[in-house]
Amino acid sequence: MLTKERRDLIVSYINENNAVTVAQLMEQFDASAATIRRDLSVLHDEKRILKVFGGATSLSSTDVNTIEPTVSAKASLNIAEKEAISKYAASLINDDDFVYIDSGTTTLEMIKFIDNAKAKYITNGIVHAKKLLEKNLSTMIIGGRCKFATEAIIGPDCIEGISKYHFTKAFMGTNGISLTAGFTTPDVDEALVKAEAVKHAYISYILADHSKFGLVSSVTFADITKCCIITDKEPKASYSSKTIIKVV
């Protein structure tokens, strides 16, 4: 395992468990005490975790994120990972599919790779709808209130609109993936829209890079067992026991 990969996984493990000991990390990652302590020192200096005597804790005492980054801020993160995830996701679309595409930067990247002109598409993403139209794809957009930070359509009208449809596939974004909290997002209105889309889809895919594992935002929109995950790195085994995970 590469050093960067191990450190990313250590951060996810700490965020998931809130507080861990050096001994736990040694066992989890099959590494020496010296290696783990060195990793914790680096991660502490990078302000990704808090190193304490005998182990480390999550930076947040509650480990709950309440802030929604803007689209432009998220678009610059993990670009290669998002491309690999979205390319695979687009390949899952069949001719007879009625596809729901959630707002978000990874789902937006996915549209670049969609080449199935026989399927039908519906979205609550403002930019997503524009990109689908530019590719001459059969496109619908849900009505409702526009949210500035995520450029998404949300609110009661949006939820009511989604409730009328039945999707063969839904491609969803998320801010966090947790064994206990499930799939989460900071905004309650956006969470309600996501929950409705998952509820009305035959199968739902979560498009999320490895950094989302172990993170928890304010509101759960789906249980960990309700969606398949498409990601770029294998998470710890406990996730695979709860849901289907495809690593690309």
C-alpha positions as CSV (number, residue, x, y, z in Angstrom):
1,M,0.0,0.0,0.0
2,L,1.3,3.4,-1.0
3,T,2.0,5.9,1.8
4,K,-0.6,8.4,0.6
5,E,-3.2,5.8,0.2
6,R,-2.6,4.5,3.7
7,R,-2.8,8.0,5.2
8,D,-6.1,8.7,3.4
9,L,-7.5,5.5,4.8
10,I,-6.2,6.3,8.3
11,V,-8.1,9.6,8.1
12,S,-11.3,7.9,7.0
13,Y,-10.9,5.3,9.8
14,I,-10.4,8.0,12.4
15,N,-13.4,10.0,11.2
16,E,-15.5,6.8,11.3
17,N,-14.5,5.8,14.8
18,N,-14.0,9.4,16.2
19,A,-11.0,8.2,18.4
20,V,-8.5,5.4,17.8
21,T,-5.3,4.1,19.4
22,V,-2.0,3.4,17.8
23,A,-2.5,-0.3,18.5
24,Q,-5.8,-0.2,16.6
25,L,-4.2,1.4,13.6
26,M,-1.3,-1.0,13.6
27,E,-3.8,-3.9,13.5
28,Q,-6.1,-2.3,10.9
29,F,-3.3,-1.4,8.5
30,D,-0.7,-4.1,9.3
31,A,1.9,-1.4,10.0
32,S,4.5,-0.9,12.6
33,A,4.1,1.5,15.5
34,A,6.8,3.7,14.1
35,T,5.1,3.9,10.7
36,I,1.7,4.7,12.3
37,R,3.2,7.4,14.6
38,R,4.9,9.0,11.6
39,D,1.7,9.0,9.7
40,L,-0.2,10.6,12.5
41,S,2.4,13.3,12.9
42,V,2.2,14.1,9.2
43,L,-1.6,14.1,9.2
44,H,-1.7,16.2,12.4
45,D,0.6,18.8,10.7
46,E,-1.7,18.8,7.6
47,K,-4.6,19.5,10.0
48,R,-6.5,16.4,8.9
49,I,-6.6,14.7,12.3
50,L,-5.7,15.6,15.9
51,K,-2.8,13.6,17.3
52,V,-3.1,12.8,21.0
53,F,-1.1,10.7,23.4
54,G,-1.4,7.0,22.3
55,G,-3.5,7.7,19.2
56,A,-5.6,10.2,17.4
57,T,-9.1,11.7,17.2
58,S,-11.2,13.3,14.6
59,L,-10.8,17.1,14.2
60,S,-14.5,17.6,15.0
61,S,-15.7,16.6,18.5
62,T,-19.1,15.7,16.9
63,D,-17.6,14.5,13.6
64,V,-20.6,16.1,11.8
65,N,-20.2,18.5,8.9
66,T,-22.8,21.2,8.6
67,I,-21.2,23.2,5.8
68,E,-22.0,22.8,2.1
69,P,-19.0,23.8,-0.1
70,T,-19.8,25.6,-3.4
71,V,-19.9,23.8,-6.7
72,S,-16.7,25.6,-7.8
73,A,-14.9,24.5,-4.6
74,K,-15.9,20.9,-5.0
75,A,-15.1,20.8,-8.7
76,S,-11.4,21.2,-8.0
77,L,-11.1,18.2,-5.7
78,N,-10.2,14.7,-6.7
79,I,-10.6,15.3,-10.4
80,A,-9.0,12.1,-11.7
81,E,-11.1,10.0,-9.2
82,K,-14.3,11.7,-10.2
83,E,-13.6,11.1,-13.9
84,A,-13.0,7.4,-13.4
85,I,-16.1,7.0,-11.3
86,S,-18.4,9.0,-13.6
87,K,-17.1,7.2,-16.7
88,Y,-18.0,3.8,-15.3
89,A,-21.4,5.1,-14.1
90,A,-22.2,6.4,-17.6
91,S,-21.5,2.9,-19.0
92,L,-24.3,1.4,-16.9
93,I,-27.1,3.3,-18.8
94,N,-29.1,1.0,-21.1
95,D,-31.4,2.0,-24.0
96,D,-34.7,1.5,-22.1
97,D,-33.5,3.3,-18.9
98,F,-35.3,6.2,-17.3
99,V,-32.4,7.9,-15.4
100,Y,-32.4,10.3,-12.5
101,I,-29.2,12.3,-12.2
102,D,-28.7,14.1,-8.9
103,S,-27.1,17.5,-8.6
104,G,-23.3,17.4,-7.7
105,T,-19.9,17.7,-9.3
106,T,-19.3,13.9,-9.9
107,T,-22.8,13.4,-11.4
108,L,-22.1,16.5,-13.6
109,E,-18.8,14.9,-14.8
110,M,-20.8,11.8,-15.6
111,I,-22.8,13.6,-18.3
112,K,-19.6,14.1,-20.3
113,F,-19.4,10.3,-20.8
114,I,-23.1,9.6,-21.5
115,D,-23.5,8.4,-25.1
116,N,-26.8,6.6,-24.9
117,A,-29.4,8.7,-26.8
118,K,-32.2,6.2,-26.4
119,A,-32.5,6.5,-22.6
120,K,-34.5,9.3,-21.0
121,Y,-33.0,11.6,-18.4
122,I,-34.4,13.7,-15.6
123,T,-32.4,15.8,-13.1
124,N,-32.7,18.5,-10.4
125,G,-29.3,20.0,-11.4
126,I,-29.6,23.2,-13.3
127,V,-26.2,22.9,-15.1
128,H,-26.9,19.1,-15.5
129,A,-30.0,19.8,-17.5
130,K,-28.1,22.2,-19.8
131,K,-25.3,19.7,-20.4
132,L,-27.8,16.9,-21.2
133,L,-29.5,19.2,-23.7
134,E,-26.2,20.1,-25.3
135,K,-25.7,16.4,-26.1
136,N,-29.2,16.2,-27.6
137,L,-30.4,13.8,-25.0
138,S,-34.1,13.4,-23.9
139,T,-34.1,15.7,-20.9
140,M,-36.5,16.7,-18.1
141,I,-35.8,19.0,-15.2
142,I,-37.7,19.0,-11.9
143,G,-39.4,22.2,-10.8
144,G,-38.8,23.9,-7.5
145,R,-36.6,26.4,-5.6
146,C,-33.0,26.9,-6.8
147,K,-30.2,26.5,-4.2
148,F,-27.2,28.8,-4.9
149,A,-24.4,26.7,-3.3
150,T,-25.1,23.5,-5.2
151,E,-27.0,24.9,-8.2
152,A,-29.7,22.3,-7.4
153,I,-33.5,22.5,-7.5
154,I,-35.0,21.6,-4.1
155,G,-38.1,22.2,-2.0
156,P,-41.7,20.7,-1.7
157,D,-42.5,21.2,-5.4
158,C,-39.3,19.3,-6.4
159,I,-40.2,16.4,-4.0
160,E,-43.8,16.3,-5.3
161,G,-42.5,16.2,-8.9
162,I,-40.1,13.3,-8.2
163,S,-42.9,11.4,-6.4
164,K,-44.8,11.0,-9.7
165,Y,-42.0,9.1,-11.4
166,H,-40.4,5.7,-11.2
167,F,-36.7,5.6,-12.3
168,T,-34.9,2.5,-13.5
169,K,-31.6,4.0,-12.2
170,A,-30.7,6.9,-10.0
171,F,-27.1,8.3,-9.9
172,M,-26.6,10.2,-6.6
173,G,-24.0,12.4,-5.0
174,T,-23.3,12.4,-1.3
175,N,-21.2,14.5,1.2
176,G,-20.5,11.5,3.5
177,I,-20.7,7.7,3.8
178,S,-20.9,6.1,7.2
179,L,-21.8,2.6,8.4
180,T,-24.0,4.1,11.1
181,A,-25.3,7.4,9.6
182,G,-25.6,6.1,6.0
183,F,-25.4,8.6,3.1
184,T,-25.6,12.2,4.4
185,T,-25.7,15.8,3.2
186,P,-25.6,19.1,5.2
187,D,-28.9,20.5,3.9
188,V,-32.2,19.1,5.1
189,D,-34.1,20.3,2.0
190,E,-31.6,18.7,-0.3
191,A,-31.6,15.5,1.7
192,L,-35.4,15.2,1.3
193,V,-35.0,15.5,-2.5
194,K,-32.3,12.9,-2.5
195,A,-34.3,10.6,-0.3
196,E,-37.4,10.9,-2.6
197,A,-35.2,10.1,-5.7
198,V,-33.8,7.0,-4.0
199,K,-37.2,5.9,-2.9
200,H,-38.5,6.0,-6.5
201,A,-35.6,4.3,-8.2
202,Y,-35.3,0.6,-8.9
203,I,-31.6,0.8,-8.2
204,S,-29.6,3.8,-6.9
205,Y,-25.9,4.3,-7.3
206,I,-23.8,6.6,-5.1
207,L,-20.9,8.2,-6.9
208,A,-18.3,9.0,-4.3
209,D,-14.5,9.1,-4.2
210,H,-12.6,7.5,-1.3
211,S,-12.5,10.8,0.7
212,K,-16.3,10.5,1.5
213,F,-15.9,7.3,3.5
214,G,-16.1,7.9,7.3
215,L,-17.6,11.4,6.9
216,V,-20.9,12.4,8.3
217,S,-23.0,15.4,7.4
218,S,-26.1,16.7,9.2
219,V,-28.9,14.8,7.5
220,T,-29.2,11.2,6.3
221,F,-31.0,10.7,3.0
222,A,-30.5,6.9,2.7
223,D,-29.4,4.0,4.7
224,I,-26.0,2.4,3.8
225,T,-27.9,-0.7,2.6
226,K,-30.2,1.1,0.1
227,C,-27.6,2.1,-2.5
228,C,-24.7,0.7,-4.5
229,I,-21.5,2.6,-4.2
230,I,-19.2,3.4,-7.2
231,T,-15.8,4.6,-5.8
232,D,-12.1,4.7,-6.7
233,K,-10.6,2.8,-3.8
234,E,-11.6,-0.2,-1.8
235,P,-12.9,0.9,1.6
236,K,-12.5,-1.2,4.8
237,A,-14.1,-4.6,4.7
238,S,-17.0,-3.6,7.0
239,Y,-18.5,-1.4,4.2
240,S,-18.6,-4.3,1.8
241,S,-20.6,-6.4,4.3
242,K,-23.4,-3.8,4.2
243,T,-23.7,-2.8,0.5
244,I,-22.5,-3.5,-3.0
245,I,-19.3,-1.6,-3.8
246,K,-17.7,-1.2,-7.3
247,V,-14.1,0.0,-7.3
248,V,-13.1,1.6,-10.6
